Amino acid sequence: MDFILNFLRILFWIFLGLTLLGMFRPWWVLWFLDRQNRLLVLKYFGSITVLLGLAVLVAEQLFN
């Protein structure tokens, strides 16, 4: 079970870093889209970051 918790934590930190990077240079994280802006960074990467953060909190409560 520690593997799942660590995997979720790593994914959370990666997506948090990508979200922060996208706030400075949206093109670096949204290179695959026609339009790149900060709102789209928050929409895609920010929502995944929030969901992963909630998943980490729930997993910590379940596994501890």
N, C-alpha and C positions, 0 to 999 in steps of 0.2 A: 504494500500500500504506500510505502514511502516513495516508490518510483512514480506513482501517479501524482502525488503531491509535489514532488520535485519537478516533474515534467510541467505541471500547471504553473508553478512558480517561474520556471525558465521562460515559458511562453508568455507569461504576464510581463516579465521584464523586457523581453524582446519587443513585444507590441507597444509597451510604454515608450521604449526608446525610439521605435519607428514613428509613433505619434508625435513625440517631441521633435524629432528630425523633420517630420512633415510640416510642423508649424513654421520652421525656418525656410525650408526648401521643399515645397510640395511636389515638385517634379521628381525628386529623388525617390519618393515612395509611391507615387502614382504615375510612373513612367508608362504604364500599360493603358492609360486612358487618354482620350482625346483632350479633355479639359483637366487641368490640375489646379485646385485651389484649396485653401485651408479648410473650408467647410466640408469638402469631400474627404479630406484627411480625418476630420473629426467623425464624419459619418461612418466611414469604413473602419479605420484603425482605432478610433476612440471608442466606438461601440464594442468592438472585440476586446479592447483593453478592460472596459468596465465589466463585461461578462466574465472574462478570465479572472478579474479581481474578486468578483462574487463567487466564482467557482473555487478559488483558493480558500476563501473564508469558509465556505460550506465544507470543503474537503478537510480543512484543519479541524473543524468541529466534529466531523464524522470519524476521522481517523485517530483523534487523540482522546 
